[in-house]
């Protein structure tokens, strides 16, 4: 069964090009280590909620944009093995591919696909 990792984060709006470059480098590493696809999305129509929203979930500041990303894998086992390799890959070190945003406010998780239409 396919598996998905999802990510929501706040990126300084001025870092859009740096985020794209970071994401393109990271996507190549993810795909090399088993990911089927990597999708990176820049917030365009992300409403503020009255109680909660993606903005509040990542503590977005006025000069930041919410990003939404997902990575698809053939299975959780492939994802688990791939993530170990990705975390050890020197191309993912902060000195070679620094995150152009505050990773402490990034929300992520793994999800089992239960409906595909």
Legacy VTK file of the C-alpha trace (Angstrom):
# vtk DataFile Version 3.0
C-alpha trace
ASCII
DATASET POLYDATA
POINTS 117 float
0.000 0.000 0.000
1.319 3.454 -0.910
2.379 5.836 1.841
2.555 9.644 2.060
4.610 12.058 4.131
2.973 15.474 4.547
4.608 18.753 5.543
3.317 22.220 6.424
5.737 25.044 7.243
6.118 28.819 7.177
8.799 30.172 4.837
9.945 33.793 4.729
8.274 35.178 1.610
11.587 36.725 0.536
13.102 33.198 0.521
10.788 31.782 -2.172
13.618 31.238 -4.676
15.905 29.802 -1.986
13.086 27.486 -0.868
12.548 26.304 -4.444
16.289 25.584 -4.861
16.386 23.746 -1.508
13.295 21.728 -2.425
14.640 20.766 -5.854
17.909 19.490 -4.328
16.055 17.604 -1.592
13.558 16.114 -4.062
16.380 14.537 -6.068
17.704 12.891 -2.892
14.248 11.660 -1.860
13.614 10.160 -5.293
17.046 8.510 -5.328
16.182 6.831 -2.036
12.784 5.457 -3.060
10.214 8.269 -3.175
7.806 8.062 -6.100
7.060 11.796 -6.188
7.788 14.986 -4.283
5.349 17.908 -4.526
6.157 21.340 -3.086
3.409 23.991 -2.983
3.661 27.727 -2.240
0.634 29.151 -0.412
-1.639 31.165 -2.664
-5.146 30.912 -1.196
-4.676 29.882 2.444
-7.426 31.430 4.572
-6.945 32.509 8.161
-9.181 30.507 10.469
-11.221 31.866 13.360
-10.143 29.047 15.684
-7.261 27.351 13.846
-5.612 27.374 10.443
-2.435 26.423 8.666
-1.163 29.913 9.570
-1.586 29.400 13.290
-0.444 25.779 13.166
3.006 26.861 11.934
2.989 30.192 13.820
3.315 32.087 10.526
4.713 35.600 10.834
3.537 38.529 8.702
6.517 38.227 6.347
6.080 34.458 5.778
4.106 32.234 3.419
2.651 28.819 4.267
3.997 25.908 2.211
2.379 22.508 1.841
4.339 19.520 0.603
3.929 15.805 0.224
6.099 12.863 -0.710
4.638 9.624 -1.991
6.283 6.274 -1.405
5.471 2.759 -2.622
5.026 1.605 1.005
5.797 2.524 4.598
8.674 0.031 4.597
10.268 1.746 1.578
9.703 5.124 3.247
11.282 4.001 6.534
14.354 2.589 4.775
14.589 5.593 2.471
14.345 8.122 5.296
17.263 6.492 7.100
19.365 6.881 3.953
18.132 10.442 3.368
19.015 11.548 6.905
22.529 10.097 6.444
22.988 11.556 2.937
25.617 14.357 2.970
23.539 16.345 0.446
20.913 16.845 3.156
23.276 18.350 5.742
22.461 21.901 6.795
25.833 23.141 5.519
25.246 21.758 2.001
21.479 22.338 1.659
20.316 24.691 4.437
16.589 25.016 5.076
15.590 28.601 4.207
12.971 28.586 6.982
12.582 27.761 10.673
12.435 23.965 10.760
11.288 24.017 14.407
7.875 25.263 13.251
7.547 22.658 10.501
4.735 20.141 10.956
5.137 16.722 9.361
3.820 13.217 9.548
3.404 9.928 7.717
0.028 8.816 6.432
-1.447 5.560 5.205
-3.574 6.140 2.110
-7.117 4.898 2.712
-9.005 6.422 -0.247
-7.828 7.261 -3.743
-10.376 8.539 -6.246
LINES 1 118
117 0 1 2 3 4 5 6 7 8 9 10 11 12 13 14 15 16 17 18 19 20 21 22 23 24 25 26 27 28 29 30 31 32 33 34 35 36 37 38 39 40 41 42 43 44 45 46 47 48 49 50 51 52 53 54 55 56 57 58 59 60 61 62 63 64 65 66 67 68 69 70 71 72 73 74 75 76 77 78 79 80 81 82 83 84 85 86 87 88 89 90 91 92 93 94 95 96 97 98 99 100 101 102 103 104 105 106 107 108 109 110 111 112 113 114 115 116
